[in-house]
């Protein structure tokens, strides 16, 4: 059977995109694989630089309204959190979780010598590096490198719901798995031409036209994709998820958690929050999508008694400047807030004070909490590992978990 160059490239793409996937999928096939009874971390990246001041609104501060005459959120529109702060009105579901004691909000999280480049600042957050140093591995990837587990496949411990793997999930020896859509992966594995290729398993001439690793990977991929598709199809959820990219991905995460995957870390992105123009419409729309997806996800976990085992953490590469620009938006800034959602919080509510708008750094917020303190806390108190080995130095931990 002759294989065209175009078809070979297509098959190569399927194999290379899934080279690590079969190990993950085969984990479901192993009899007696370990059930994750411990803690699970879900990282939600707000890509593009989310504006913290229109997320948690200082609605008793006149300086906020003076700096943002067009894009500020009125006190009557904000959702009440405290006498001094309100929540973006798109977060109606998260507001209910806050009232139930299932949300902790950290304000003014950042780092010294902040960088306003999307790419560099994201690298800093994903690698947990200092602003002045370059690191080639991610903080969660290094967690994988050092993870200790009995009778488990370490490559299954972290899964990213996306087309490609972010730097944060790349370790020196191990990497997380990037898997965008189980059904799409299954359909790709059922390509009719691929079936013809695999039907010629004993054709030595045919095998010679395919690299050995490619043939073997394709063969295992088809087997694994079929199994995980049937496994996932058997899961029946209780919630209706929004028909958005984030909604679909949170549904996938819920299905893997509730079918007892051994995965400890899930990673998903949402955005873009790069709101230079027309910020209110863009941010409010993205927040509504986030709120709807999170409510279905939380309800699913609660219905299956898993909410106390799961911690959702949000972050963005930087916040926005305090003052609005001429396009009813905001430009790249520094510190912002982080949300933690889960049933196991020890300090729910507003964890620390809002930034002082009387004390800015050339129009930008000054950070109060180093994000690496947050990572150290999550690594130690949630993932039960030594943060100093992963972060390279000791950081004071926080008490929200």
ZAMARGU-4260 file (C-alpha; in steps of 0.2 Angstrom, whole numbers, plus 5000, padded with zeros to 4 digits):
<rodrens>
0) 5000/5000/5000 | 5007/5017/4995 | 5006/5031/5007 | 5006/5049/5001 | 5017/5062/5008
5) 5002/5072/5014 | 4994/5057/5023 | 5010/5052/5031 | 5011/5069/5038 | 4994/5068/5045
10) 4997/5051/5053 | 5013/5058/5060 | 5004/5072/5068 | 4992/5061/5076 | 5006/5050/5083
15) 5017/5064/5089 | 5002/5074/5097 | 4998/5058/5107 | 5015/5050/5110 | 5013/5052/5129
20) 4994/5049/5128 | 4994/5030/5127 | 5002/5029/5144 | 4989/5039/5152 | 4975/5030/5143
25) 4983/5013/5147 | 4982/5018/5165 | 4963/5015/5164 | 4966/4998/5158 | 4978/4992/5171
30) 4968/4981/5184 | 4969/4988/5201 | 4977/5005/5197 | 4977/5016/5212 | 4963/5027/5216
35) 4966/5046/5219 | 4959/5048/5237 | 4970/5063/5240 | 4969/5081/5235 | 4967/5087/5217
40) 4973/5103/5210 | 4964/5112/5196 | 4974/5127/5189 | 4964/5139/5179 | 4975/5151/5169
45) 4966/5168/5165 | 4977/5172/5149 | 4981/5189/5144 | 4982/5199/5160 | 4966/5200/5170
50) 4961/5216/5178 | 4960/5214/5197 | 4952/5230/5201 | 4936/5226/5191 | 4936/5209/5198
55) 4937/5214/5216 | 4930/5231/5217 | 4935/5244/5230 | 4918/5252/5229 | 4921/5264/5244
60) 4937/5271/5237 | 4935/5287/5227 | 4952/5285/5219 | 4946/5270/5210 | 4931/5280/5202
65) 4943/5295/5198 | 4955/5283/5189 | 4941/5275/5179 | 4927/5286/5175 | 4921/5275/5161
70) 4925/5257/5165 | 4923/5257/5184 | 4909/5246/5191 | 4896/5255/5202 | 4893/5250/5220
75) 4875/5246/5217 | 4880/5234/5203 | 4894/5225/5212 | 4890/5210/5222 | 4893/5213/5241
80) 4908/5204/5249 | 4912/5216/5263 | 4908/5234/5268 | 4923/5240/5257 | 4923/5227/5243
85) 4912/5220/5230 | 4913/5206/5217 | 4911/5208/5198 | 4892/5206/5194 | 4896/5192/5182
90) 4901/5181/5196 | 4884/5177/5203 | 4887/5159/5206 | 4905/5162/5213 | 4896/5174/5225
95) 4885/5160/5232 | 4901/5150/5234 | 4909/5164/5243 | 4894/5166/5255 | 4895/5147/5259
100) 4914/5149/5264 | 4920/5140/5248 | 4931/5154/5241 | 4947/5162/5247 | 4953/5178/5238
105) 4971/5184/5238 | 4974/5202/5233 | 4989/5210/5226 | 4998/5195/5221 | 5014/5197/5210
110) 5032/5198/5211 | 5047/5210/5212 | 5053/5219/5196 | 5037/5215/5187 | 5038/5212/5168
115) 5024/5218/5157 | 5027/5207/5142 | 5014/5193/5141 | 5027/5180/5136 | 5040/5184/5149
120) 5028/5187/5163 | 5019/5171/5159 | 5036/5162/5159 | 5040/5169/5176 | 5023/5163/5183
125) 5024/5146/5175 | 5042/5142/5180 | 5041/5151/5197 | 5057/5160/5193 | 5064/5177/5199
130) 5061/5191/5186 | 5080/5191/5183 | 5082/5172/5180 | 5078/5160/5166 | 5072/5142/5170
135) 5068/5129/5157 | 5056/5119/5168 | 5039/5123/5175 | 5034/5122/5194 | 5021/5108/5191
140) 5033/5099/5180 | 5046/5099/5194 | 5032/5092/5205 | 5030/5078/5193 | 5049/5075/5193
145) 5049/5073/5212 | 5032/5065/5214 | 5032/5049/5224 | 5018/5036/5221 | 5016/5018/5223
150) 5011/5008/5207 | 5006/5023/5197 | 5012/5030/5180 | 5019/5047/5184 | 5015/5054/5167
155) 4997/5052/5171 | 4998/5064/5187 | 4996/5080/5177 | 4984/5083/5162 | 4982/5099/5153
160) 4966/5102/5143 | 4973/5110/5127 | 4981/5107/5111 | 4999/5110/5118 | 5007/5108/5134
165) 5011/5124/5144 | 5029/5127/5151 | 5022/5125/5169 | 5018/5107/5166 | 5036/5102/5159
170) 5048/5094/5170 | 5066/5089/5167 | 5062/5071/5166 | 5043/5070/5166 | 5030/5081/5157
175) 5011/5082/5159 | 4999/5077/5145 | 4990/5088/5134 | 4973/5081/5129 | 4961/5093/5121
180) 4945/5082/5118 | 4943/5064/5121 | 4930/5062/5107 | 4940/5071/5094 | 4955/5060/5098
185) 4944/5045/5096 | 4938/5051/5079 | 4955/5054/5073 | 4961/5037/5078 | 4946/5030/5067
190) 4953/5038/5052 | 4949/5026/5037 | 4966/5027/5030 | 4974/5024/5047 | 4964/5008/5048
195) 4971/5002/5031 | 4988/5006/5037 | 4986/4996/5053 | 4978/4982/5043 | 4995/4979/5035
200) 5004/4975/5051 | 5014/4961/5044 | 5018/4969/5028 | 5037/4972/5030 | 5038/4984/5015
205) 5024/4994/5022 | 5032/4995/5039 | 5048/5001/5031 | 5039/5016/5024 | 5034/5021/5042
210) 5046/5024/5056 | 5045/5010/5068 | 5040/5022/5083 | 5027/5029/5072 | 5019/5013/5068
215) 5019/5006/5086 | 5013/5023/5092 | 4998/5023/5080 | 4994/5005/5084 | 4994/5008/5103
220) 4985/5025/5101 | 4970/5017/5092 | 4968/5004/5105 | 4969/5016/5119 | 4958/5029/5111
225) 4944/5016/5109 | 4945/5011/5127 | 4945/5028/5135 | 4931/5033/5123 | 4920/5019/5130
230) 4926/5023/5147 | 4922/5041/5146 | 4905/5037/5138 | 4900/5026/5152 | 4901/5041/5164
235) 4884/5050/5166 | 4885/5067/5174 | 4871/5076/5184 | 4874/5093/5178 | 4872/5103/5162
240) 4888/5112/5157 | 4888/5128/5146 | 4892/5125/5128 | 4908/5135/5129 | 4926/5129/5127
245) 4929/5131/5146 | 4912/5123/5150 | 4917/5107/5139 | 4934/5106/5147 | 4928/5108/5165
250) 4916/5094/5161 | 4930/5083/5155 | 4940/5086/5171 | 4925/5082/5181 | 4923/5065/5171
255) 4941/5060/5174 | 4940/5065/5193 | 4924/5055/5195 | 4930/5040/5186 | 4944/5039/5198
260) 4958/5044/5187 | 4975/5045/5197 | 4978/5062/5190 | 4983/5075/5204 | 4984/5091/5193
265) 4973/5097/5179 | 4977/5113/5170 | 4966/5124/5159 | 4966/5141/5151 | 4953/5154/5148
270) 4954/5171/5139 | 4960/5182/5132 | 4959/5195/5146 | 4970/5207/5136 | 4958/5221/5138
275) 4966/5236/5130 | 4949/5241/5121 | 4931/5239/5128 | 4936/5231/5144 | 4919/5230/5152
280) 4911/5219/5138 | 4926/5208/5136 | 4929/5204/5154 | 4911/5203/5159 | 4908/5190/5145
285) 4923/5180/5150 | 4918/5180/5169 | 4901/5175/5165 | 4908/5160/5155 | 4919/5156/5169
290) 4906/5157/5182 | 4894/5146/5173 | 4907/5133/5170 | 4913/5133/5188 | 4895/5131/5195
295) 4892/5116/5184 | 4909/5109/5189 | 4906/5112/5208 | 4889/5105/5208 | 4895/5089/5200
300) 4909/5087/5213 | 4897/5091/5227 | 4884/5078/5220 | 4898/5065/5221 | 4905/5070/5238
305) 4922/5075/5230 | 4921/5094/5232 | 4932/5094/5248 | 4946/5085/5238 | 4947/5098/5224
310) 4955/5115/5225 | 4953/5127/5210 | 4967/5140/5208 | 4966/5155/5196 | 4980/5166/5191
315) 4985/5178/5177 | 5002/5184/5171 | 4999/5201/5177 | 4985/5214/5181 | 4981/5230/5173
320) 4986/5248/5176 | 4975/5257/5189 | 4970/5271/5176 | 4959/5267/5161 | 4966/5272/5144
325) 4957/5282/5130 | 4949/5266/5122 | 4939/5262/5138 | 4952/5248/5142 | 4967/5246/5153
330) 4985/5243/5149 | 4997/5230/5156 | 5000/5232/5174 | 5007/5222/5189 | 4999/5214/5203
335) 4982/5206/5203 | 4971/5194/5213 | 4970/5175/5214 | 4954/5165/5218 | 4954/5148/5227
340) 4938/5138/5226 | 4935/5122/5236 | 4927/5113/5250 | 4943/5112/5261 | 4948/5130/5263
345) 4954/5135/5281 | 4953/5154/5278 | 4938/5158/5266 | 4934/5176/5262 | 4945/5190/5258
350) 4962/5184/5264 | 4971/5201/5264 | 4968/5220/5261 | 4965/5227/5244 | 4980/5237/5237
355) 4982/5255/5243 | 4978/5266/5228 | 4986/5281/5237 | 5003/5271/5236 | 5006/5266/5218
360) 5022/5263/5208 | 5021/5274/5193 | 5003/5271/5191 | 5004/5252/5195 | 4998/5242/5211
365) 5012/5236/5223 | 5012/5218/5226 | 5009/5212/5244 | 5010/5193/5241 | 5024/5185/5231
370) 5015/5172/5220 | 5029/5159/5225 | 5023/5160/5242 | 5006/5154/5235 | 5014/5140/5226
375) 5024/5135/5241 | 5008/5134/5251 | 4999/5124/5238 | 5013/5112/5235 | 5015/5109/5254
380) 4998/5110/5261 | 4988/5103/5247 | 4999/5092/5236 | 5009/5086/5251 | 5027/5089/5244
385) 5042/5098/5249 | 5041/5116/5241 | 5059/5120/5243 | 5065/5106/5232 | 5053/5112/5218
390) 5055/5131/5220 | 5073/5131/5224 | 5072/5141/5240 | 5061/5143/5256 | 5045/5154/5255
395) 5034/5159/5269 | 5018/5150/5267 | 5000/5157/5269 | 4986/5150/5279 | 4971/5149/5267
400) 4972/5130/5266
</rodrens>
